[in-house]
Amino acid sequence: MNWISNLFSKHWRNIHFAIIILISLILIIGYPNLNRFISQVVLATVYYPFFKVKSSFADLSSIASERDQLQEALVEASVKLSICEEAKRENDRLQAALRFTPLAGYRLTPAKVVYISGFGRYLPISATINCGTKDSIFVDLPIINQDGLIGRVDSVMDNFATIQLLTDPSNRVAARLAGSREMGIVKFLAHGGMMLDNFPIHGAIKVDDTVLSSGLGGVYPAGLKIGTVAKIARPENKPFCEVKLNPAVNFRSLEELFVLRPERK
């Protein structure tokens, strides 16, 4: 057997050449059955492996394309779900706002916050809404939502208006307690939060009392909720209490609100 192996290894080129010539002669002579058999053998041994490789690449490409399409559809569905969830949240807020009843003698003009300024470490001090002179908005109109007083119109353009929020330290609101009816001035301190200033040291006040606008000053009508009493200090030898308030409105989440306009008589 070794001599056969040696012979094949020495003359393998010639043997291959002889086999090719033999196959070529058989194909030329033209035995149909034999030709068919040889063709099948050649296809099975030479062409079929390359065909399988090509098919595998085609299958992989198809799978990759389907994966990309599924991923794209998943992202699209996720975006649509997020939009629907945000629409539901907005709908819930609007439903709550629609149940809000304006003060007698006033009408509500709905508006949407489009810009907030001064937003950062402390609460924002101003905002811009999508209503202006075309909506009969003018300076000093009160701004509210279903939770309470937000501020007043500070400047107006055709399609927009700027609001001075209660969190602006330069803003002041004449206020009174809903229970005792005693009065003070609501102001906002940059490092102290919302305070009820000028409240008498011996005044009747307690934690959780509701603070309302008093109507004095001519800008804010009486009865708008400003906040609730959070902390009271009565310093000795001073004429006024130090009263800290919890604002009724969340000034970090202003979206939909109302301009309070007096009805025409």
PyMOL commands that set and color helices and strands:
alter all, ss='L'
color gray80, all
select helices_A, chain A and resi 2-10+12-29+32-98+133-135
alter helices_A, ss='H'
color red, helices_A
select strands_A, chain A and resi 106-117+126-129+142-145+148-156+161-165+173-177+183-189+193-197+210-213+225-233+242-247+256-262
alter strands_A, ss='S'
color yellow, strands_A
deselect
rebuild
show_as cartoon
